[in-house]
């Protein structure tokens, strides 16, 4: 198999990994090196630098040969598929050639488990070492940590990569035992804990010693598959909250289960991926990270799944009508963030604008407030929108209508995420 055929096979095999769409790294230009993270080919995907610019990555597997037999994975050992494998020299040279042709600005490297987690990680380390030391590549690298890898190898990998990720994949230990019997909860959480500890120690060392090698400066992330097991949204969101609290993850990614292999325990291939559910979880994740919400505020054991008809913030507002209306001229930042239609940017604008003078309803749209949602939950100078009339029952219908109106015309929709709401 020639290099182009390997590239085609191994970039296609990597497409189900969603945990590479955000970097946040700051690796500037360095004398004697090429590439930096400030700056329709097979395997190209996109991430974002710390200043918000889009960066193109080569997203590829080291190999799709795997000794694990995860029931949801297209690369599992019992699945009949074309197998391929890069040598470290091939992959390092391919990456640098892509960079020199301006196809990419960085690398996302994952792999099937070839022989063992340690052996596979050693191959990945050799690849990254060639890039960093021989080719003097200073661009962004995201490397996948394989559960069960020895701690010393995880440390070496973190000193070569900008970001590491350990994919949990299934949100419960029961799901792991059923669908990924070769993986254990302990094997996944141990490297995650090590990465967090090493990152914090490295930050302390950098304060004392300026030239200390940096360990995974862009932190770590993980991925959860949604819909392959019976776990509720509440279970998934509570797990997410715990990961942010305990291991300080930068991102948790959600991947709607795509039935790529036949198995009696999983949905059939003709079942649509739960894309709307994935979308709601991403919205809730945003509330956890930027809006000060906690998982137990959004869902509980009695209401364990998100309403598919409205976004999680609107669902929370409908369940807490006693909190509203919020007066925009006096409310603090945290209270403003609880209002549907007010985001982080518009809340900060409100705080700045009201220092000059009292705000009125007509001013809010200019500040970025989405009034078709926010109008039901706020007052400006103690006045509601003129002529606004609604009841608790009609409020839900109005919010559903507001969400539908924000969707593009069906003929322009690439994926019908809201089939359930129609």
C-alpha positions in Angstrom: 0.0 0.0 0.0 1.5 3.3 -1.0 1.5 6.5 1.1 -1.5 8.1 -0.5 -3.6 4.9 0.0 -2.5 4.8 3.7 -3.5 8.4 4.0 -6.9 7.8 2.5 -7.6 4.8 4.8 -6.3 6.3 8.0 -7.8 9.8 7.7 -11.2 8.2 6.9 -10.8 6.0 10.0 -10.2 9.1 12.2 -13.3 11.0 11.2 -15.4 9.7 14.1 -13.2 11.4 16.7 -14.8 14.8 17.5 -12.4 15.8 20.2 -10.1 18.0 18.2 -12.2 21.1 17.3 -10.7 23.5 19.8 -7.1 24.1 20.8 -6.5 27.3 22.8 -2.8 26.9 22.5 -0.3 29.8 22.2 2.9 28.5 20.6 4.4 31.5 18.9 7.2 31.7 16.4 10.6 30.3 17.6 14.0 30.9 16.0 15.2 27.9 14.1 11.8 26.3 14.0 9.0 26.3 11.4 5.3 26.7 12.1 3.3 28.3 15.0 -0.3 28.0 16.3 -1.1 31.6 15.6 -1.4 31.3 12.1 -10.6 19.9 0.8 -7.6 17.7 1.3 -8.1 14.2 2.8 -7.7 14.4 6.6 -7.9 18.1 7.0 -10.1 19.4 9.9 -10.2 22.7 11.8 -9.5 23.9 15.2 -9.3 27.4 16.7 -6.3 29.2 18.2 -6.4 31.1 21.4 -7.2 34.4 19.6 -10.1 32.8 17.7 -8.5 32.2 14.3 -9.3 29.0 12.4 -6.4 26.6 12.1 -6.3 23.6 9.7 -5.0 20.3 11.1 -4.1 16.9 9.6 -6.4 14.5 11.4 -5.1 11.0 11.1 -4.6 7.7 12.8 -1.2 6.1 13.3 -2.9 2.8 12.4 -6.4 1.4 12.3 -5.1 -2.0 13.4 -6.5 -2.6 16.9 -6.4 -5.3 19.4 -9.5 -3.9 21.2 -13.0 -5.1 20.2 -15.2 -2.1 21.1 -18.6 -2.8 19.7 -19.3 0.7 18.5 -16.0 1.2 16.7 -15.4 0.8 13.0 -11.7 -0.1 13.7 -12.5 -2.9 16.2 -10.5 -6.1 15.6 -13.5 -8.2 14.6 -14.7 -5.8 11.9 -13.7 -6.5 8.3 -12.1 -3.3 7.0 -9.0 -2.3 5.1 -6.1 -2.0 7.5 -3.1 0.3 7.2 -0.3 1.7 9.3 2.2 4.6 9.0 5.7 4.3 10.2 6.8 7.2 12.4 9.1 8.4 9.6 6.4 8.3 7.0 3.9 10.2 9.1 6.4 12.8 10.3 7.5 13.4 6.7 3.9 13.5 5.4 3.0 16.1 8.1 5.9 18.4 7.3 5.3 18.1 3.5 1.6 19.1 4.1 2.8 22.0 6.2 5.3 23.3 3.6 2.5 23.2 1.0 0.3 25.3 3.3 -2.3 22.6 3.5 -2.2 22.4 7.3 -0.9 24.3 10.3 -0.9 21.4 12.8 -1.5 17.7 13.5 -4.2 15.7 15.4 -2.8 12.2 16.0 -4.8 9.3 17.3 -4.4 5.6 16.8 -5.9 2.1 17.1 -4.2 0.0 19.7 -1.5 -1.9 17.8 0.0 -4.8 19.9 -0.5 -2.8 23.2 -1.2 0.7 24.5 2.5 1.2 25.4 3.8 0.0 22.0 1.4 2.3 20.1 2.2 5.3 22.3 5.9 4.7 21.7 5.3 4.9 17.9 3.4 8.1 18.4 6.2 9.5 20.6 8.7 8.7 17.9 6.6 10.5 15.3 6.3 13.6 17.4 9.9 13.6 18.4 10.9 13.5 14.7 8.6 16.5 14.0 9.8 18.5 17.0 13.6 17.7 16.9 14.5 16.7 13.4 12.1 18.8 11.4 12.0 21.6 14.1 8.2 21.8 13.8 6.8 24.3 16.2 3.1 24.1 15.2 0.1 22.8 17.1 -0.1 19.1 17.9 -3.0 17.3 19.6 -2.2 13.7 20.6 -4.6 11.0 21.8 -3.6 9.2 25.0 -4.5 5.5 24.9 -6.1 4.1 28.1 -3.7 1.8 29.9 -0.5 3.6 28.7 2.4 3.6 31.2 2.7 6.9 33.1 6.3 7.6 31.9 5.1 7.4 28.3 2.1 9.7 29.0 4.7 12.2 30.4 6.9 12.0 27.3 3.8 12.5 25.0 2.7 15.5 27.0 6.1 17.2 26.6 5.8 16.9 22.8 2.1 17.8 22.3 0.2 20.9 22.9 -3.0 19.1 24.0 -3.7 15.6 25.1 -7.0 13.8 25.2 -8.3 10.6 26.8 -11.6 9.5 25.3 -14.1 8.2 27.9 -16.4 7.2 25.0 -19.1 5.6 27.1 -20.6 7.5 30.0 -21.0 4.6 32.5 -18.9 1.7 33.7 -21.7 -0.7 32.8 -21.6 0.6 29.3 -17.8 0.0 29.1 -18.2 -3.5 30.3 -20.9 -4.2 27.8 -19.6 -2.5 24.7 -15.8 -1.9 25.3 -14.7 -4.9 27.4 -11.0 -4.2 26.8 -11.3 -0.8 28.5 -11.8 -0.1 32.2 -12.8 3.0 34.1 -9.5 3.0 36.0 -7.5 2.7 32.8 -9.2 5.8 31.4 -9.2 8.0 34.6 -5.6 7.2 35.6 -3.9 9.0 32.6 -6.6 11.8 32.9 -5.6 12.3 36.5 -1.9 12.2 35.6 -2.3 14.8 32.9 -4.1 17.2 35.3 -1.5 16.8 38.0 1.4 17.2 35.6 -0.1 20.3 34.0 -0.5 22.0 37.3 3.0 21.1 38.4 4.4 22.3 35.1 2.6 25.7 35.6 4.3 26.1 39.0 7.7 25.1 37.6 7.4 27.6 34.8 6.9 30.4 37.4 10.2 29.4 39.0 12.2 28.3 36.0 11.6 30.2 32.7 13.0 27.5 30.4 11.2 24.5 31.9 9.8 22.3 29.1 6.0 22.8 28.8 3.7 19.9 29.4 0.5 19.9 27.3 0.0 23.7 27.5 -3.4 23.6 25.9 -4.7 21.1 28.6 -6.8 18.0 27.9 -10.2 17.1 26.5 -12.3 14.0 26.1 -15.2 12.6 24.1 -18.5 10.9 25.0 -20.6 8.9 22.6 -24.3 9.8 22.9 -27.0 7.2 22.1 -25.0 3.9 22.1 -26.2 3.1 25.7 -29.3 3.9 27.7 -27.6 6.6 29.8 -29.7 9.7 30.3 -28.8 13.3 29.6 -28.6 13.9 33.4 -26.1 11.1 33.8 -24.0 12.4 30.9 -24.1 16.0 32.2 -23.3 15.1 35.7 -20.3 13.2 34.5 -19.3 16.2 32.5 -19.6 18.4 35.5 -17.4 16.0 37.5 -14.7 16.0 34.8 -14.6 19.8 34.7 -14.4 20.0 38.5 -12.0 17.2 39.2 -9.7 17.1 36.2 -10.0 20.7 34.9 -10.7 19.6 31.3 -10.8 22.2 28.6 -13.6 20.6 26.7 -15.9 17.6 26.7 -17.0 16.7 23.3 -20.2 14.8 22.5 -20.6 12.5 19.5 -24.0 11.3 18.4 -23.7 7.5 17.9 -23.3 6.7 14.3 -24.1 2.9 13.8 -21.1 2.1 11.6 -20.9 -1.6 12.6 -23.6 -4.2 13.0 -24.1 -5.5 16.5 -27.1 -6.9 18.3 -26.6 -4.6 21.3 -26.5 -1.4 19.3 -29.1 0.4 17.2 -29.4 -0.7 13.6 -27.6 1.1 10.8 -30.8 2.6 9.5 -31.4 4.4 12.8 -30.7 8.1 12.6 -27.9 9.4 14.9 -29.3 11.4 17.9 -28.1 14.7 16.5 -30.6 16.8 18.3 -29.7 15.2 21.6 -26.0 15.9 20.9 -26.9 19.5 20.1 -28.8 20.0 23.4 -25.8 18.5 25.3 -23.4 21.0 23.7 -25.8 23.9 24.6 -25.9 22.6 28.2 -22.1 22.2 28.3 -21.8 25.9 27.3 -24.0 26.8 30.2 -21.7 24.8 32.6 -18.5 26.4 31.3 -19.5 30.0 30.7 -22.9 30.8 32.4 -22.4 29.5 35.9 -24.9 26.7 35.8 -24.5 23.3 37.5 -25.7 20.0 36.1 -28.2 19.5 38.9 -29.8 22.8 38.1 -30.6 21.8 34.5 -31.7 18.2 35.1 -32.5 15.8 37.9 -33.6 12.2 38.4 -37.2 13.0 37.7 -36.5 15.1 34.6 -33.5 13.2 33.3 -33.5 14.3 29.6 -33.6 17.6 27.8 -36.7 18.9 26.2 -36.1 18.5 22.4 -38.4 21.5 21.6 -36.4 24.3 23.4 -32.8 24.8 24.4 -31.7 24.0 28.0 -31.5 27.6 29.1 -35.1 28.2 28.1 -36.1 25.0 29.8 -34.5 26.2 33.0 -36.2 29.6 32.8 -39.6 27.9 32.3 -39.1 25.8 35.4 -38.0 28.9 37.4 -40.5 31.6 36.5 -40.3 33.0 40.0 -36.7 34.2 39.2 -38.0 36.5 36.6 -38.4 39.2 35.4 -34.8 40.4 35.7 -34.4 44.2 35.7 -31.5 44.9 33.3 -30.6 48.2 35.0 -29.9 46.7 38.4 -29.3 42.9 38.0 -25.8 41.6 38.5 -23.8 39.8 35.9 -24.7 36.3 37.1 -28.5 37.1 37.0 -28.2 38.6 33.5 -26.6 35.4 32.3 -29.7 33.4 33.4 -32.0 35.3 31.0 -32.6 33.4 27.7 -31.4 35.5 24.9 -28.6 37.2 26.9 -25.1 35.8 26.3 -21.7 36.5 27.8 -21.0 39.4 25.4 -24.4 41.0 25.6 -24.4 40.8 29.4 -21.0 42.6 29.6 -22.3 45.2 27.1 -25.4 45.8 29.4 -23.1 46.4 32.4 -21.0 48.9 30.5 -23.9 50.7 28.8 -26.0 51.2 32.0 -23.1 53.1 33.6 -23.9 55.9 31.1 -27.6 56.0 31.7 -30.7 53.8 32.2 -31.4 51.3 29.5 -34.8 50.9 27.7 -36.2 48.0 25.8 -35.2 49.6 22.4 -31.5 49.7 23.5 -31.2 46.0 24.3 -31.3 44.7 20.7 -28.5 47.1 19.8 -26.4 45.5 22.6 -26.8 42.0 21.1 -29.8 40.7 23.2 -31.9 38.2 21.3 -35.3 39.8 22.1 -37.5 37.1 20.7 -36.4 35.0 23.7 -35.4 37.6 26.3 -38.5 39.8 26.1 -40.5 37.4 28.3 -37.9 37.3 31.1 -36.7 40.9 31.6 -37.7 44.5 32.3 -35.9 47.6 31.3 -36.5 50.6 33.6 -39.1 48.4 35.2 -41.2 48.2 32.0 -41.9 45.2 29.7 -42.0 45.3 26.0 -45.1 47.4 25.0 -48.0 45.2 24.0 -46.4 42.0 25.1 -49.0 39.5 26.4 -48.5 35.9 27.3 -49.4 33.1 29.8 -47.2 30.3 31.1 -48.8 27.9 28.5 -48.4 30.3 25.6 -44.8 31.1 26.7 -43.6 27.6 25.8 -45.2 27.8 22.4 -43.7 31.2 21.8 -40.2 29.9 22.6 -40.6 26.9 20.4 -41.7 29.2 17.5 -38.7 31.5 18.2 -36.3 28.5 17.9 -37.9 27.2 14.7 -37.7 30.7 13.1 -34.0 30.8 13.7 -33.4 27.6 11.5 -32.4 28.0 7.9 -34.8 27.1 5.1 -35.0 23.3 4.8 -33.4 23.2 1.4 -30.2 24.8 2.9 -30.0 22.4 5.9 -27.1 20.0 5.6 -28.4 17.9 8.5 -32.0 17.9 9.9 -31.2 18.3 13.5 -34.7 19.2 14.6 -36.8 16.5 13.0 -38.1 15.6 16.4 -39.4 19.2 16.9 -41.5 19.3 13.8 
